Amino acid sequence: MSQQFIAQADTSESPHNHTDAVWSVRWSGSGAVVSAGADGQLKIWDGPTAEYRHTLQPSPLALVSLSTSPHPTAPALALTNSLDGTVALVDLEAGLTRARLEAQEGFSPWRTALHPSTSHYAASSSSPSSTYLSVHSTSTLEPQTPEDPVFGAPLGALEMGKPAFVMSLEYSPDGRYLVAGTQTGQAYVFDVSSGSLLRVFSAHSTPLRALSFSPDSTLLYTSSDSTLTTIHDLRHPSTIATLPPSQAHSSWVLDLAAAPDSKLLASAGADRQVKIWDIAQRAVVSTLMGEGEVQGVDWRPLGVSGGAGVGGQGLVSAGEEGVVRWWKSASG
């Protein structure tokens, strides 16, 4: 059974559009859509209307990582980092950078992930010989105290046990798990509260660029350059399902996003497509076309308005052409 999605809006005619590819896009629980580009710019758009709000330039170099909290009650923050290892914490409502940290001697971040509560963030190293992930403070309060360390202060380390270059990094929506996807295809699953490595999934043998959790944090979706997408049940680690390769992307999968209703999964590919999967049917129910590689996709969070006259499911996508696109369910 197909499920149609139709174009609702895009930024192609906006004078504030990105001047280069968009490498990541996220729909925050606060209602803002955030796009991070190869032009070093972070742009904030109004989620319901697609209207431009703010542009920030955390770095002159490309922004390689972007994360927000999906929860409407969480602070309206976004975390990003650039090719030179600069990490920035952005206030999405005020449109300003609340804190900024340049790469430190001995550790330059490659991937970062904001904890859903926004209390801390995790980072992987740009060094392929690194054996750990680091955890850092997001506090911007003044004055700083030992109980409230400065932004970026190290809070701990999560050991992977061997050198691994991390291509993707994601917290579960409940904040219980942190998963790192590596260049060699492994997915390292950590327990956040204890810092222990729970398990390593090895369903892939090519770079694992895309991760997503189900809204209840029980399922982990992973996809790699092989175009294979797998479903791991974290309650039963030996249970692994695979979406049909015959319906998969024809090139690398660059992003994954599970829908808030737990029924659909969106995958973004280098083949210029966004595929909408029905998880129960294990089948593609809709295919959305871009005009270049689609490098980011995300769903409208629960509790966030879809705008006047817009109901049902909604999502955003972005990529090589530098345009952010809004899509809505035709049945909504």
MOQUILIN-V941819 format. One record per run of one state. SS is the DSSP state (@ for helix, = for strand, . for the rest). FROM is the first residue (numbers start at 1). TO is the last residue. If there is no record, write none. Layout:
SS_FROM_TO, SS_FROM_TO
//
This chain:
._1_4, =_5_10, ._11_21, =_22_27, ._28_31, =_32_37, ._38_41, =_42_46, ._47_51, =_52_56, ._57_62, =_63_68, ._69_76, =_77_82, ._83_86, =_87_91, ._92_95, =_96_101, ._102_103, =_104_104, ._105_106, =_107_107, ._108_108, =_109_114, ._115_119, =_120_125, ._126_131, =_132_137, ._138_144, =_145_145, ._146_147, =_148_148, ._149_153, =_154_159, ._160_165, =_166_171, ._172_176, =_177_182, ._183_186, =_187_191, ._192_196, =_197_201, ._202_209, =_210_213, ._214_218, =_219_223, ._224_228, =_229_233, ._234_239, =_240_242, ._243_244, @_245_247, ._248_252, =_253_258, ._259_263, =_264_269, ._270_272, =_273_278, ._279_282, =_283_289, ._290_293, =_294_299, ._300_313, =_314_319, ._320_323, =_324_329, ._330_332
//
